[in-house]
Amino acid sequence: VGGCNIYGDPATEVPKTWKYLVDTFNIESIIDIGCGFGFHAKYFKKNLNCEVLGIEGSKKVVELALIPEIIHHDYTSGPFIPNKIYDFCWTIEFVEHVSDEYKQNFIETFKKCKYLAMTHGLPGQGGYHHVNCRNPEYWIDILSQNGFTLMHDITQTCRDLSQQDMNDYIKWRDDPNPNKPYRGPAAEQNDFRKNDQLEPFFAKNGMVFKNINL
């Protein structure tokens, strides 16, 4: 459905935000929907000691994934319902790539998670195969109908932390020290792309929800 970058996107690699969420909700297991090559899932696994499951729509990408816990599933073919409850779902810049008629298929995956953090394409936002760009109110309403409540204070904290993460990344990539601390797999891949424009997606429209049914 598009949007998968072979180098990952360091603008969506938000270690401060991730650690805050993991610590706040005692997260031990995570589903990453639309995970691409698994840049985020790898960080959750290797750096935050979480059990991970990545879900990706491209078979080719799954074959080249960074970790083995990435599976292929096309949400236009039906829902994916995990066989267990996960603590957390992370899905970044994914939902806008799936036509509205199929949204319930990935929401059924959301419903097997205690907490959900997501971003979404906004109306008019550019990008390959953006077929369902919506305002935040749309997703808040749809998710409310499916048992999720928006956590306003947590959302704002995560947005603020994500902006800090963006600022930290800009400093990190401009640091010429070859021994600078590890930041994440996407940052490592993109260290040479000094002049890329960066879009801090979670700082702009990220949201955190609680599943009131779990």
C-alpha positions as CSV (number, residue, x, y, z in Angstrom):
1,V,0.0,0.0,0.0
2,G,3.0,2.3,-0.1
3,G,4.9,4.4,2.4
4,C,7.6,1.8,3.3
5,N,11.1,3.2,3.3
6,I,14.0,0.8,3.0
7,Y,16.0,3.0,5.3
8,G,13.2,3.6,7.8
9,D,12.1,7.0,8.9
10,P,14.2,8.5,11.8
11,A,11.5,11.1,12.3
12,T,9.2,8.4,13.6
13,E,11.9,6.8,15.8
14,V,11.0,8.3,19.1
15,P,12.9,6.6,22.0
16,K,11.9,9.0,24.7
17,T,8.2,8.6,23.8
18,W,8.5,4.8,23.6
19,K,10.3,4.5,27.0
20,Y,7.6,6.7,28.6
21,L,4.8,4.6,27.2
22,V,6.5,1.3,28.2
23,D,7.2,2.5,31.7
24,T,3.8,4.2,32.2
25,F,1.8,1.2,31.2
26,N,4.2,-1.6,32.2
27,I,4.3,-2.8,28.6
28,E,5.8,-6.2,27.9
29,S,4.2,-7.1,24.6
30,I,3.6,-4.9,21.5
31,I,2.0,-5.2,18.0
32,D,3.4,-2.9,15.4
33,I,0.9,-2.6,12.5
34,G,2.3,-1.4,9.2
35,C,5.7,-2.1,10.6
36,G,7.7,-2.0,7.3
37,F,11.1,-3.6,7.7
38,G,10.7,-3.6,11.5
39,F,12.7,-0.6,12.5
40,H,10.4,0.2,15.4
41,A,9.7,-3.4,16.4
42,K,13.5,-4.0,16.5
43,Y,13.9,-1.1,18.9
44,F,11.1,-2.4,21.2
45,K,12.6,-5.8,21.2
46,K,16.3,-5.1,21.6
47,N,16.2,-1.9,23.7
48,L,13.0,-2.1,25.7
49,N,12.9,-5.9,26.1
50,C,9.4,-6.3,24.8
51,E,7.8,-9.2,23.0
52,V,7.0,-7.9,19.6
53,L,4.8,-8.9,16.6
54,G,5.1,-6.8,13.4
55,I,2.4,-6.9,10.8
56,E,3.3,-5.8,7.2
57,G,1.3,-5.9,4.0
58,S,4.2,-6.5,1.6
59,K,5.5,-10.1,1.3
60,K,8.8,-8.8,-0.1
61,V,9.4,-6.5,2.9
62,V,8.7,-9.3,5.3
63,E,11.3,-11.4,3.6
64,L,13.9,-8.6,4.2
65,A,12.7,-7.7,7.7
66,L,15.2,-6.8,10.4
67,I,13.8,-9.3,12.9
68,P,12.0,-12.6,12.4
69,E,8.8,-11.5,14.3
70,I,7.3,-9.8,11.3
71,I,4.4,-11.5,9.5
72,H,2.5,-10.7,6.3
73,H,-1.1,-9.7,6.3
74,D,-3.2,-7.7,3.8
75,Y,-6.0,-5.9,5.6
76,T,-8.0,-5.6,2.4
77,S,-8.4,-9.4,2.5
78,G,-9.9,-9.5,6.0
79,P,-9.1,-8.9,9.7
80,F,-6.1,-10.2,11.6
81,I,-7.1,-11.3,15.1
82,P,-4.2,-12.3,17.3
83,N,-4.5,-15.4,19.4
84,K,-3.6,-13.5,22.6
85,I,-4.0,-10.1,24.3
86,Y,-1.1,-7.6,23.8
87,D,-0.3,-4.8,26.1
88,F,0.2,-2.2,23.4
89,C,-0.4,-1.4,19.7
90,W,1.9,1.0,17.8
91,T,0.8,2.1,14.3
92,I,2.4,5.1,12.6
93,E,1.3,6.6,9.3
94,F,-0.5,3.4,8.4
95,V,-4.3,3.8,8.5
96,E,-4.4,6.4,5.7
97,H,-3.0,3.7,3.3
98,V,-6.1,1.4,3.7
99,S,-9.4,2.3,2.1
100,D,-12.1,3.2,4.5
101,E,-14.2,0.2,3.7
102,Y,-11.5,-2.0,5.2
103,K,-10.8,-0.1,8.4
104,Q,-12.7,-2.5,10.6
105,N,-10.2,-5.2,9.6
106,F,-7.3,-3.5,11.4
107,I,-9.5,-2.2,14.2
108,E,-10.1,-5.9,15.1
109,T,-6.4,-6.1,15.7
110,F,-6.5,-3.0,17.8
111,K,-9.2,-4.5,19.9
112,K,-6.8,-7.2,21.1
113,C,-4.5,-4.6,22.7
114,K,-4.9,-2.8,26.0
115,Y,-3.5,0.5,24.7
116,L,-3.1,2.0,21.3
117,A,-0.8,4.8,20.0
118,M,-1.3,6.0,16.4
119,T,-0.8,8.7,13.9
120,H,-2.8,9.2,10.7
121,G,-2.7,11.1,7.4
122,L,-4.5,14.4,7.5
123,P,-6.7,15.6,4.6
124,G,-4.5,16.9,1.8
125,Q,-1.4,15.2,3.1
126,G,0.8,14.0,0.3
127,G,2.2,10.5,0.1
128,Y,1.9,7.3,-2.0
129,H,-1.5,5.5,-1.9
130,H,-3.0,7.9,0.7
131,V,-6.6,6.8,0.3
132,N,-8.1,7.6,3.7
133,C,-6.7,10.8,5.1
134,R,-9.0,12.1,7.9
135,N,-9.2,14.6,10.7
136,P,-8.4,13.4,14.2
137,E,-12.1,13.6,15.2
138,Y,-12.9,10.9,12.6
139,W,-10.6,8.4,14.2
140,I,-11.6,9.4,17.8
141,D,-15.2,8.7,16.9
142,I,-14.6,5.4,15.1
143,L,-12.4,4.1,17.9
144,S,-14.8,5.3,20.5
145,Q,-17.5,3.1,18.8
146,N,-15.0,0.2,19.2
147,G,-14.3,0.6,22.9
148,F,-11.3,3.0,22.9
149,T,-11.1,6.2,24.8
150,L,-8.6,9.0,24.0
151,M,-6.2,9.6,26.9
152,H,-5.8,13.4,26.6
153,D,-3.0,14.0,29.1
154,I,-1.0,11.0,28.0
155,T,-1.4,12.1,24.4
156,Q,-0.1,15.6,25.0
157,T,2.8,14.3,27.0
158,C,3.7,11.9,24.1
159,R,3.4,14.7,21.6
160,D,5.8,16.9,23.7
161,L,8.2,14.0,24.1
162,S,8.1,13.3,20.4
163,Q,9.0,16.9,19.6
164,Q,12.0,16.4,22.0
165,D,12.8,13.2,20.2
166,M,12.9,15.1,16.9
167,N,15.1,17.9,18.3
168,D,17.4,15.2,19.8
169,Y,17.6,13.4,16.4
170,I,18.6,16.6,14.6
171,K,21.5,17.1,17.1
172,W,22.4,13.5,16.9
173,R,22.7,13.4,13.1
174,D,24.8,16.5,13.1
175,D,27.2,15.1,15.7
176,P,30.4,14.0,13.8
177,N,31.5,11.8,16.7
178,P,31.8,8.2,15.4
179,N,31.2,6.9,18.9
180,K,28.0,8.8,19.6
181,P,25.3,6.7,21.4
182,Y,23.0,4.3,19.6
183,R,19.7,5.9,18.8
184,G,17.9,3.3,16.7
185,P,18.1,1.3,13.5
186,A,16.5,3.9,11.3
187,A,18.7,6.7,12.6
188,E,21.8,4.6,12.0
189,Q,20.6,3.9,8.4
190,N,19.9,7.6,7.8
191,D,22.9,9.2,9.4
192,F,24.3,10.2,6.0
193,R,21.0,12.0,4.9
194,K,21.9,15.3,6.7
195,N,19.6,17.5,4.7
196,D,16.4,15.5,4.7
197,Q,13.3,17.4,5.7
198,L,11.7,15.7,8.7
199,E,8.1,15.4,9.6
200,P,7.5,14.8,13.3
201,F,4.3,12.9,12.8
202,F,3.6,11.9,16.4
203,A,4.3,15.4,17.7
204,K,1.8,16.7,15.2
205,N,-1.2,14.4,15.4
206,G,-0.3,11.3,17.5
207,M,-2.9,10.0,19.8
208,V,-2.9,7.5,22.7
209,F,-6.1,5.4,23.5
210,K,-7.1,3.0,26.2
211,N,-9.1,-0.1,25.4
212,I,-11.9,0.1,28.0
213,N,-12.9,-3.5,27.3
214,L,-9.5,-5.0,28.5
